[in-house]
């Protein structure tokens, strides 16, 4: 009969084997195939999801099947933060996190959370800087410092406020609403600036929170809200476009460095092509989702220029709250691409 010491020794040996297995992250001993697990929180059919599925297809095609990507969406391997922490410590190859949730790893990622810091008319310039310019170089260095390697800066889109019961339009109509936010300090301060009550809730729990009245509303892209079935509980929406977000795909830096140069090239090339595809479909999916809202009876208020200016004026002081947490050079780089 096994005694306690024997059981404890067995557990210890099992843990050691798991650790040893972790050193061979992503590699198969049997056939030499490199396997990459990619975790993300987005729903099926979402623009971010479709981009990662395209990335999977391209990597496997360009490598003749020698590199295989396994995509796990809908928080199957944990929320943004949990999955990214797994990548950071080396127990998972790749994970995608929204830029607001990346603030958990470095406050510098908050630059894109700042309200109205960018506009859709400057998107191409921002992407150019991220893909092959100053912004990309900056975030590559930043990620490397926390053992991460940026692979894709996917377009997530502009967040809009929605509610389950209270009509919303101008900034004043948002007062006293309990609104779901991420853990991003910026997002929390934006809600406060608009006189709302911010309530941090994990994405996977937001539908239930909206349904049960834990919160009155949330801010997100119309596309994701439809994909995640939140349109079942939403009654009102406003195209506030108050926050631009990306989904950033990261790989464990140590694992990336150990990959053969030709595999790195395949991943980089596939990511670029998948990004072109993903960004090209985002606007169409957002318009399609807005039309679905309208057809379902959800009231969508379109802001007038004057109403939009009011949103911007109320939230502009949030920039000052984070001026000492975000390098001035980063502010400068973002402003430069909008000139």
C-alpha positions in Angstrom: 0.0 0.0 0.0 1.3 3.4 -0.9 2.4 5.7 1.9 2.3 9.5 2.0 5.9 9.9 1.2 5.6 7.7 -1.9 2.6 9.7 -3.1 4.3 13.0 -2.5 7.4 11.8 -4.4 5.2 10.7 -7.3 3.6 14.2 -7.4 7.0 15.8 -7.4 8.3 13.7 -10.2 5.1 14.5 -12.3 5.7 18.2 -11.8 9.3 17.9 -12.8 8.2 16.0 -16.0 5.8 18.8 -16.8 8.5 21.4 -16.4 10.9 19.5 -18.6 8.1 19.2 -21.2 7.7 23.0 -21.0 11.3 23.3 -22.3 10.1 21.7 -25.6 7.3 24.2 -26.0 5.7 24.0 -29.4 7.8 21.1 -30.7 6.8 17.5 -31.4 9.4 14.9 -30.8 7.7 12.3 -33.0 7.5 14.1 -36.4 9.5 17.3 -36.0 6.4 19.4 -36.6 6.4 22.8 -34.8 3.0 23.3 -33.1 1.8 26.7 -32.1 -1.2 27.2 -29.8 -2.8 30.6 -30.2 -5.3 31.7 -27.5 -7.7 34.6 -27.8 -11.0 35.7 -26.2 -13.0 36.7 -29.3 -16.2 35.0 -30.5 -16.5 33.0 -33.7 -17.0 35.1 -36.8 -15.4 38.2 -35.3 -13.0 40.2 -37.3 -10.1 39.4 -35.0 -11.1 35.7 -35.0 -11.2 35.6 -38.8 -7.7 37.2 -38.9 -6.2 34.5 -36.7 -7.9 31.8 -38.7 -6.4 33.3 -41.9 -3.0 33.4 -40.1 -3.3 29.7 -39.2 -4.2 28.8 -42.9 -1.2 30.8 -44.3 1.4 29.5 -41.8 0.5 25.9 -42.5 0.4 26.4 -46.3 3.7 28.3 -46.5 5.4 25.7 -44.3 4.0 22.7 -46.1 2.5 21.6 -42.8 5.7 21.7 -40.9 4.4 24.5 -38.7 0.9 24.0 -37.4 -1.2 26.5 -35.6 -4.0 25.5 -33.2 -6.4 28.4 -32.6 -8.3 28.5 -29.3 -10.9 31.3 -29.2 -13.7 32.4 -26.9 -11.5 32.4 -23.8 -11.0 28.6 -24.0 -7.5 28.9 -22.5 -8.4 31.9 -20.3 -9.1 35.6 -20.5 -6.8 38.0 -22.3 -4.7 38.5 -19.2 -4.5 34.9 -18.1 -3.5 33.6 -21.6 -0.9 36.4 -22.0 0.6 35.5 -18.6 0.9 31.9 -19.8 2.8 33.1 -22.9 5.0 35.4 -20.8 6.1 32.5 -18.5 6.5 30.1 -21.4 3.6 27.6 -20.9 1.8 28.8 -24.0 3.2 29.8 -27.4 0.9 32.7 -28.4 -1.9 34.7 -27.0 -3.9 37.8 -28.1 -4.9 40.6 -25.8 -6.9 43.8 -26.4 -4.7 46.9 -26.0 -6.7 47.9 -22.8 -5.9 44.6 -21.1 -2.2 44.9 -22.2 -2.0 47.7 -19.6 -1.7 44.9 -17.0 1.8 44.2 -18.5 2.9 47.8 -19.2 1.2 51.2 -18.7 2.7 52.3 -22.1 0.0 50.2 -23.9 -2.5 52.7 -22.5 -1.6 55.2 -25.2 -4.2 53.7 -27.5 -6.9 53.6 -24.8 -6.9 57.4 -24.4 -10.2 58.8 -25.5 -10.2 60.1 -29.1 -6.5 60.0 -29.4 -6.9 58.8 -32.9 -9.5 58.9 -35.7 -10.5 56.4 -38.4 -9.2 58.8 -41.1 -5.7 58.2 -39.8 -5.9 54.4 -39.6 -3.6 53.7 -42.6 -0.9 55.9 -41.2 -1.1 54.3 -37.8 -0.9 50.8 -39.3 2.1 51.8 -41.4 3.9 53.0 -38.3 3.0 49.9 -36.3 3.9 47.5 -39.1 7.2 49.0 -40.3 7.8 52.3 -38.5 8.5 54.0 -35.2 5.5 52.7 -33.3 6.3 49.1 -34.2 9.9 49.5 -33.2 8.8 51.0 -29.8 6.4 48.3 -29.0 8.7 45.6 -30.1 11.4 46.8 -27.6 8.7 47.2 -24.9 7.4 43.7 -25.4 10.9 42.2 -25.5 11.5 43.6 -22.0 8.6 41.5 -20.6 9.6 38.4 -22.6 7.0 38.9 -25.4 7.3 39.2 -29.2 4.6 41.1 -31.1 3.4 39.2 -34.1 0.2 41.0 -35.2 -1.5 44.3 -34.4 -5.0 43.3 -35.4 -7.7 45.9 -35.9 -10.3 45.5 -33.1 -12.2 48.8 -33.8 -13.8 51.7 -32.1 -15.9 51.1 -29.0 -19.4 52.5 -28.7 -21.6 52.6 -25.6 -24.7 50.4 -25.4 -27.3 49.9 -22.7 -29.9 47.3 -21.7 -32.7 49.7 -20.8 -31.8 53.4 -20.6 -31.9 55.4 -23.9 -28.5 57.1 -24.6 -27.4 59.8 -27.0 -25.6 62.8 -25.7 -22.9 62.6 -23.1 -25.4 63.8 -20.4 -27.6 60.7 -21.0 -24.8 58.5 -19.7 -24.8 59.9 -16.2 -25.1 57.5 -13.3 -25.1 54.4 -15.5 -23.3 51.4 -14.2 -20.9 50.5 -17.1 -18.8 47.4 -17.6 -15.1 48.2 -18.2 -11.9 46.3 -18.5 -9.2 46.6 -15.9 -7.6 49.4 -18.0 -7.1 52.4 -15.7 -7.8 54.7 -18.7 -11.1 53.0 -19.5 -12.1 53.4 -15.8 -11.3 57.2 -15.9 -13.1 57.7 -19.1 -16.3 56.3 -17.5 -15.8 58.6 -14.5 -15.3 61.6 -16.8 -18.7 60.9 -18.3 -20.2 60.6 -14.8 -20.8 56.9 -15.1 -20.0 54.2 -12.5 -17.3 51.9 -13.9 -17.5 48.3 -13.0 -14.5 46.1 -14.0 -15.8 42.7 -15.3 -14.0 40.0 -17.3 -15.3 39.7 -20.9 -16.5 36.2 -20.4 -18.8 37.3 -17.6 -20.1 40.5 -19.3 -23.2 39.0 -21.0 -24.5 37.6 -17.7 -23.8 40.9 -15.9 -25.8 42.8 -18.6 -28.6 40.2 -18.5 -28.9 40.2 -14.7 -28.6 44.0 -14.3 -25.2 44.0 -12.6 -24.3 46.7 -15.0 -26.5 48.9 -17.2 -24.2 49.0 -20.2 -20.8 48.5 -21.8 -18.6 49.9 -24.5 -17.6 47.7 -27.4 -17.6 47.4 -31.2 -21.0 46.6 -32.6 -19.4 43.7 -34.5 -18.1 41.9 -31.4 -21.4 42.6 -29.5 -23.3 40.8 -32.2 -20.8 38.0 -32.5 -20.9 37.4 -28.7 -24.8 37.5 -28.8 -24.9 40.6 -26.6 -27.4 42.1 -29.0 -29.9 39.8 -27.2 -29.9 42.0 -24.2 -29.0 45.4 -25.7 -31.7 48.0 -26.4 -29.9 51.2 -27.0 -26.6 52.3 -28.6 -24.7 55.4 -29.5 -21.8 55.6 -32.0 -19.6 57.3 -29.4 -16.4 55.9 -30.9 -14.7 57.0 -27.7 -11.9 54.4 -27.6 -9.9 52.7 -30.3 -8.6 49.2 -29.5 -6.4 46.7 -31.1 -5.9 43.0 -30.4 -2.2 42.4 -30.1 -0.9 38.9 -30.9 2.2 38.0 -28.9 4.6 35.1 -28.8 6.9 34.0 -26.0 10.2 35.8 -26.8 12.5 33.0 -25.7 10.5 30.6 -27.9 10.6 33.0 -30.9 14.4 33.3 -30.5 14.8 29.5 -30.7 12.8 29.1 -33.9 14.8 28.6 -37.1 15.2 31.7 -39.3 13.0 30.2 -42.1 10.2 29.6 -39.6 10.4 33.1 -38.2 10.2 34.4 -41.8 7.1 32.2 -42.5 5.4 33.5 -39.4 6.2 37.1 -40.2 5.1 36.9 -43.8 1.9 35.1 -42.8 1.1 37.6 -40.1 1.5 40.5 -42.6 -0.9 38.9 -45.1 -3.4 37.9 -42.5 -3.4 41.5 -41.2 -4.1 42.9 -44.7 -7.1 40.6 -44.9 -8.3 41.2 -41.3 -8.2 45.0 -41.6 -9.9 44.9 -45.0 -13.0 43.2 -43.6 -13.4 45.1 -40.3 -15.3 48.1 -41.5 -17.8 45.9 -43.5 -18.4 43.7 -40.5 -19.0 46.7 -38.3 -21.6 48.2 -40.7 -23.3 44.8 -41.0 -23.6 44.6 -37.2 -25.0 48.1 -36.9 -27.6 47.2 -39.5 -28.5 44.1 -37.6 -29.0 46.2 -34.5 -31.4 48.4 -36.3 -33.3 45.4 -37.8 -33.7 44.0 -34.3 -35.2 47.1 -32.9 -32.1 48.4 -31.1 -32.1 52.2 -31.2 -28.8 53.5 -32.5 -28.2 57.2 -32.0 -25.8 58.8 -34.5 -23.9 61.7 -32.9 -24.0 65.1 -34.5 -20.6 66.9 -34.8 -21.7 69.1 -31.8 -22.6 66.1 -29.7 -19.3 64.4 -30.6 -17.4 67.5 -29.6 -19.1 67.3 -26.2 -17.9 63.8 -25.7 -14.4 64.8 -26.6 -14.4 67.9 -24.3 -15.6 65.8 -21.3 -13.0 63.1 -21.7 -10.0 65.2 -22.8 -8.9 65.7 -19.2 -8.2 62.0 -18.9 -5.1 62.5 -21.1 -3.6 64.7 -18.3 -4.2 62.0 -15.7 -1.8 59.6 -17.5 0.8 62.1 -18.9 3.3 60.9 -16.3 2.8 57.2 -17.0 3.2 57.3 -20.7 6.5 58.5 -22.3 6.2 61.9 -24.1 8.0 60.3 -27.1 5.1 57.9 -27.4 2.6 60.8 -27.4 4.7 62.5 -30.1 4.9 59.4 -32.3 1.1 59.0 -32.2 0.5 62.7 -33.0 3.1 62.5 -35.9 1.1 59.9 -37.8 -2.0 62.1 -37.7 -0.5 65.1 -39.4 
